[in-house]
Amino acid sequence: MVYAYIQDVPIGEELYRRIIDTIGPLPMAGSLAHLCVRQPDGALRYIDVWESEEACANAFDERVHPAVDSAFGGMRPATEPTVERLDVLHSQIAGREPTWG
């Protein structure tokens, strides 16, 4: 079963690009998909799909949070944006067997 969520983030495109540049091009272990979409009001929304919640947590500890810290000049904001967990009924990801939630 996959772990998926939506997260609205209060940052602009420039800061997002700095974070992604710091994370680097190598895939994060357990990440199946990451989309960053611009909302009609200009805010950014992440849509993420992971092999498991544990893989997501490990990637945040090892790669995402250090990149965010760096982008914010050494210290990320004290609180995380709200994560809205998605109840995945079915997933079909290229190169993987389809799964049912």
C-alpha positions as CSV (number, residue, x, y, z in Angstrom):
1,M,0.0,0.0,0.0
2,V,1.3,3.5,-0.9
3,Y,1.4,6.6,1.2
4,A,0.1,9.8,-0.5
5,Y,-0.7,13.3,0.6
6,I,-1.4,16.9,-0.4
7,Q,0.4,19.8,1.2
8,D,-0.2,23.5,0.6
9,V,3.1,25.3,1.2
10,P,3.5,29.0,1.9
11,I,6.5,29.6,-0.3
12,G,7.1,31.0,-3.7
13,E,8.6,29.5,-6.8
14,E,12.0,30.9,-6.2
15,L,12.4,29.4,-2.7
16,Y,10.9,26.1,-4.0
17,R,13.5,26.0,-6.8
18,R,16.3,26.6,-4.2
19,I,15.0,23.7,-2.1
20,I,14.9,21.4,-5.1
21,D,18.3,22.4,-6.3
22,T,19.7,21.6,-2.8
23,I,18.0,18.2,-2.7
24,G,19.6,17.5,-6.0
25,P,18.7,15.3,-9.0
26,L,19.1,11.8,-7.3
27,P,15.8,10.2,-6.6
28,M,14.8,9.9,-2.9
29,A,14.5,6.3,-1.7
30,G,10.8,5.4,-1.6
31,S,9.5,8.4,-3.6
32,L,7.1,7.3,-6.3
33,A,5.9,10.7,-7.5
34,H,6.2,14.4,-6.6
35,L,4.2,17.1,-8.2
36,C,4.4,20.8,-7.3
37,V,1.4,22.6,-8.8
38,R,0.5,26.3,-8.7
39,Q,-2.9,27.1,-7.3
40,P,-5.1,29.7,-9.0
41,D,-4.1,32.2,-6.2
42,G,-0.4,31.5,-6.9
43,A,0.2,29.3,-3.8
44,L,2.1,26.1,-4.2
45,R,0.7,22.6,-3.6
46,Y,2.7,19.4,-3.3
47,I,1.1,16.1,-4.2
48,D,3.4,13.2,-3.1
49,V,3.2,9.5,-3.4
50,W,5.6,7.2,-1.4
51,E,6.2,3.5,-1.1
52,S,5.4,3.9,2.6
53,E,5.0,6.6,5.3
54,E,8.3,5.4,6.8
55,A,10.1,6.0,3.5
56,C,8.6,9.5,3.4
57,A,9.7,10.2,7.0
58,N,13.2,9.0,6.3
59,A,13.6,11.1,3.2
60,F,12.4,14.2,5.0
61,D,14.9,13.6,7.8
62,E,17.8,12.8,5.5
63,R,17.2,15.1,2.5
64,V,14.2,17.4,2.6
65,H,14.6,19.1,6.0
66,P,18.3,19.8,5.5
67,A,17.5,21.3,2.1
68,V,14.7,23.5,3.5
69,D,17.0,24.5,6.4
70,S,19.6,25.7,3.9
71,A,17.0,27.5,1.7
72,F,15.8,29.4,4.8
73,G,19.3,30.4,5.7
74,G,20.0,27.8,8.3
75,M,16.7,27.3,10.0
76,R,13.4,26.3,8.6
77,P,10.1,27.6,10.0
78,A,9.1,26.3,13.4
79,T,6.0,24.6,12.1
80,E,5.3,22.3,9.1
81,P,2.5,23.0,6.6
82,T,-0.5,20.8,7.2
83,V,-0.4,17.5,5.5
84,E,-3.7,16.1,4.2
85,R,-3.2,12.4,3.9
86,L,-5.0,10.8,0.9
87,D,-7.0,7.6,1.3
88,V,-5.6,5.7,-1.7
89,L,-8.1,3.3,-3.1
90,H,-6.0,2.2,-6.2
91,S,-2.6,3.1,-7.5
92,Q,-1.1,2.4,-10.9
93,I,2.4,3.7,-11.2
94,A,4.6,3.1,-14.3
95,G,6.9,0.2,-13.7
96,R,5.0,-1.1,-10.7
97,E,2.2,-3.6,-10.2
98,P,-1.2,-1.9,-9.5
99,T,-2.3,-2.0,-5.9
100,W,-5.6,-1.6,-4.1
101,G,-5.8,0.3,-0.9
